């Protein structure tokens, strides 16, 4: 595995692969890698002749009072994990090379970035879309791999790729979970033991929605009330949002027909966690 920090090196390497007819699978991350990230890398490895993973803690997607400075970092362990996942190149660009002091151009994907996390984290998805587009322009991937846990992020990136006519295949990979159902996340490391035990309430609330869906419930508020009831049983849980939305538009549903997305963001102590489940196929 090679490790590049230089944009010029990264572009030169990718161009050489493309010239030889290789396909490039790309996994962009912010590091502190866990099994969820490695699953994306293994999927990319199985579908491409070359695999690139990037680690870049992107400052433009963090709000003023968010955890950019304290976001967990462990580059040595991350490098070892990438090597074990058979990544060809680990790309770790410097912040000043991604955002120079004169930087002023951003990507704003309007509609799907507005609800849910967009309400409580204004500017977050502008930062996400901008850095992903910049990374695509540095790496030249054939396909890029994202986890379904960050469902709204996935929809933002899909919209950007479609609207800007980018020649990149966006691949959604299932959420990977701990044994008790908690979605894998780098931010899980913030949780104290008592908080970690409470955090499973997100998964359990989504499971309740799944049961309602299978039983034919059509009233969205019944889902929201049921999920809320499970969340607020935990003493350290503070919901940001609990919603039932259309899987593509992310707009609130008036009635549940053949498909829906249950989605929530909850603070457990000081740690904000997100999760979702897609339900579909009901006659």
C-alpha distance (Angstrom), angle and dihedral (degrees) to the residues before:
residue distance angle dihedral
X1 . . .
X2 3.78 . .
X3 3.80 123.8 .
X4 3.79 119.8 -149.5
X5 3.78 129.4 -172.5
X6 3.78 96.1 166.9
X7 3.81 118.4 88.3
X8 3.81 89.8 -148.8
X9 3.82 91.9 54.8
X10 3.78 91.8 47.8
X11 3.79 94.0 50.4
X12 3.80 93.2 45.2
X13 3.81 92.0 51.5
X14 3.81 93.7 48.1
X15 3.79 93.8 46.3
X16 3.81 89.6 52.7
X17 3.82 91.0 52.7
X18 3.80 92.3 48.9
X19 3.80 91.0 49.4
X20 3.80 88.3 55.7
X21 3.79 91.1 51.2
X22 3.80 96.0 -108.0
X23 3.80 122.3 150.6
X24 3.81 118.1 -131.2
X25 3.78 122.9 -145.9
X26 3.79 113.2 -163.2
X27 3.81 130.4 -159.4
X28 3.83 113.0 -173.7
X29 3.82 114.1 -161.8
X30 3.78 141.8 163.0
X31 3.79 90.9 -133.1
X32 3.80 132.4 -120.6
X33 3.77 83.9 111.0
X34 3.79 124.3 -148.5
X35 3.79 135.0 177.4
X36 3.81 91.0 -79.2
X37 3.80 90.8 61.8
X38 3.80 91.9 44.0
X39 3.79 90.1 52.3
X40 3.80 88.8 57.8
X41 3.80 90.0 50.5
X42 3.79 92.5 50.0
X43 3.80 90.3 49.7
X44 3.80 89.8 50.3
X45 3.83 89.7 48.0
X46 3.80 91.5 53.2
X47 3.81 93.6 51.7
X48 3.82 104.3 37.6
X49 3.78 140.6 49.1
X50 3.82 92.0 -134.4
X51 3.81 131.0 33.0
X52 3.80 128.8 -160.3
X53 3.81 124.5 -173.5
X54 3.78 121.6 -171.0
X55 3.79 130.3 -157.5
X56 3.78 115.8 -161.1
X57 3.80 125.8 144.3
X58 3.77 96.5 -145.1
X59 3.82 112.2 -143.2
X60 3.80 95.5 -164.1
X61 3.80 94.0 66.2
X62 3.80 94.2 56.4
X63 3.80 121.8 85.9
X64 3.79 124.3 -132.9
X65 3.82 94.8 -93.5
X66 3.80 97.8 34.1
X67 3.79 130.4 107.3
X68 3.81 104.2 -90.2
X69 3.79 93.4 124.8
X70 3.80 94.7 45.3
X71 3.81 98.3 37.8
X72 3.83 105.5 132.5
X73 3.79 115.7 -99.0
X74 3.81 130.5 -176.9
X75 3.82 109.1 157.3
X76 3.82 96.0 171.5
X77 3.80 93.6 54.5
X78 3.81 90.5 41.9
X79 3.79 91.3 53.9
X80 3.80 91.7 51.5
X81 3.81 91.7 49.3
X82 3.80 91.6 50.3
X83 3.78 90.4 50.8
X84 3.80 90.7 50.5
X85 3.82 89.6 50.4
X86 3.83 88.5 56.0
X87 3.79 95.3 -114.4
X88 3.81 111.9 170.6
X89 3.81 97.5 -153.2
X90 3.79 132.5 19.8
X91 3.80 108.0 -159.0
X92 3.82 115.9 -159.6
X93 3.81 108.0 171.1
X94 3.78 122.7 -167.7
X95 3.80 117.3 -111.4
X96 3.80 93.2 -122.2
X97 3.81 89.9 55.5
X98 3.80 92.5 52.6
X99 3.81 96.3 41.5
X100 3.79 113.6 23.9
X101 3.81 119.4 -164.9
X102 3.81 91.3 -96.1
X103 3.80 95.5 49.9
X104 3.82 112.4 140.0
X105 3.82 109.1 146.6
X106 3.80 121.8 100.8
X107 3.81 137.3 171.9
X108 3.80 115.3 -127.3
X109 3.81 116.0 -169.9
X110 3.76 98.1 -166.2
X111 3.80 116.9 -162.5
X112 3.80 107.0 31.9
X113 3.82 91.6 43.2
X114 3.81 94.1 57.4
X115 3.86 105.3 72.6
X116 3.81 131.6 55.3
X117 3.83 110.4 6.7
X118 3.80 89.0 9.3
X119 3.80 90.1 68.2
X120 3.79 96.8 51.2
X121 3.81 96.7 33.8
X122 3.82 105.8 42.5
X123 3.79 112.0 -166.1
X124 3.80 93.0 15.7
X125 3.79 96.8 112.7
X126 3.79 92.4 42.1
X127 3.79 86.1 60.4
X128 3.80 92.4 45.6
X129 3.80 95.1 49.5
X130 3.79 92.1 45.2
X131 3.79 96.5 51.2
X132 3.82 93.8 42.9
X133 3.80 91.1 52.4
X134 3.80 90.2 47.9
X135 3.80 91.5 49.4
X136 3.80 90.9 49.1
X137 3.80 87.8 53.7
X138 3.82 90.5 51.9
X139 3.80 99.0 43.3
X140 3.85 104.3 32.7
X141 3.81 94.8 -147.1
X142 3.78 125.5 -168.4
X143 3.81 89.8 -154.1
X144 3.80 134.0 10.3
X145 3.81 124.5 -155.7
X146 3.81 127.2 -143.7
X147 3.79 133.9 172.2
X148 3.79 120.4 -114.4
X149 3.82 91.1 -133.5
X150 3.80 87.5 80.7
X151 3.79 90.5 52.6
X152 3.79 98.0 159.0
X153 3.80 90.4 48.7
X154 3.79 88.4 51.8
X155 3.81 91.5 52.5
X156 3.81 91.4 47.9
X157 3.81 91.1 52.5
X158 3.80 92.9 45.3
X159 3.80 90.0 52.0
X160 3.79 92.3 47.9
X161 3.81 92.3 50.4
X162 3.79 92.0 48.6
X163 3.81 96.5 43.4
X164 3.82 95.0 46.0
X165 3.83 94.4 42.3
X166 3.78 93.4 -122.3
X167 3.79 116.1 177.6
X168 3.82 95.5 -133.9
X169 3.80 127.0 114.1
X170 3.81 110.6 -135.4
X171 3.80 112.2 -146.7
X172 3.81 120.8 -162.9
X173 3.80 115.5 -152.8
X174 3.83 124.6 -163.8
X175 3.79 120.6 -97.6
X176 3.80 111.6 -96.7
X177 3.78 115.9 -141.1
X178 3.77 140.4 -163.4
X179 3.81 117.8 -111.4
X180 3.82 91.4 -88.9
X181 3.81 93.1 48.8
X182 3.80 101.6 -99.8
X183 3.80 108.9 145.3
X184 3.79 111.7 -114.0
X185 3.80 112.2 -107.6
X186 3.78 137.4 157.9
X187 3.80 87.8 -126.9
X188 3.80 91.3 62.1
X189 3.81 84.9 82.3
X190 3.82 88.2 71.2
X191 3.82 92.5 64.1
X192 3.79 120.6 104.0
X193 3.83 114.0 -137.9
X194 3.82 93.7 -97.8
X195 3.81 90.6 47.3
X196 3.79 91.6 47.9
X197 3.79 89.7 56.1
X198 3.81 90.4 51.7
X199 3.82 94.4 46.4
X200 3.81 92.2 76.4
X201 3.82 86.2 76.0
X202 3.82 89.2 85.1
X203 3.80 92.5 60.5
X204 3.79 92.6 41.9
X205 3.81 91.4 51.1
X206 3.80 89.9 52.9
X207 3.79 90.5 49.2
X208 3.81 88.7 55.6
X209 3.81 88.6 55.2
X210 3.78 89.9 51.2
X211 3.78 90.9 54.9
X212 3.81 91.1 50.5
X213 3.81 90.2 49.6
X214 3.79 92.7 50.5
X215 3.80 89.7 48.8
X216 3.81 90.6 56.3
X217 3.82 100.1 -108.2
X218 3.81 110.3 169.0
X219 3.83 102.1 179.8
X220 3.83 111.1 93.9
X221 3.80 93.3 -157.5
X222 3.81 90.0 62.2
X223 3.80 88.7 60.1
X224 3.79 93.3 46.5
X225 3.79 93.5 47.8
X226 3.79 91.7 48.6
X227 3.81 93.4 49.1
X228 3.80 92.0 45.2
X229 3.79 90.9 50.6
X230 3.81 90.5 56.8
X231 3.80 94.9 45.0
X232 3.81 97.8 49.6
X233 3.79 92.0 53.2
X234 3.81 87.0 78.2
X235 3.82 114.1 82.9
X236 3.82 95.5 -142.3
X237 3.82 97.5 41.1
X238 3.80 118.2 109.0
X239 3.85 114.5 175.7
X240 3.79 118.4 -136.9
X241 3.81 92.7 -175.3
X242 3.79 137.7 -17.5
X243 3.80 112.2 -169.3
X244 3.77 146.5 161.9
X245 3.80 110.5 -145.3
X246 3.78 145.3 167.0
X247 3.83 108.3 -86.3
X248 3.83 94.2 -129.0
X249 3.81 107.0 31.2
X250 3.83 96.2 31.0
X251 3.79 88.4 -140.1
X252 3.81 119.2 145.1
X253 3.80 113.4 -93.0
X254 3.79 123.6 -122.9
X255 3.79 92.5 -165.2
X256 3.82 134.1 9.3
X257 3.79 112.1 -123.9
X258 3.81 125.3 152.3
X259 3.83 99.2 -21.8
X260 3.80 143.7 11.4
X261 3.78 141.5 166.9
X262 3.80 119.3 -129.6
X263 3.80 106.9 -155.8
X264 3.77 134.2 173.3
X265 3.78 144.9 170.6
X266 3.79 118.6 -158.1
X267 3.78 133.7 175.8
X268 3.77 112.9 -136.1
X269 3.76 100.8 -165.6
X270 3.80 103.1 -46.1
X271 3.81 95.5 -24.5
X272 3.78 118.9 98.8
X273 3.80 112.9 -148.7
X274 3.81 129.5 -176.1
X275 3.78 132.4 -162.9
X276 3.78 141.1 160.0
X277 3.79 144.9 -176.9
X278 3.76 129.2 -152.8
X279 3.79 117.7 -142.5
X280 3.79 119.5 -168.1
X281 3.75 144.9 144.1
X282 3.78 99.8 64.2
X283 3.79 112.1 147.6
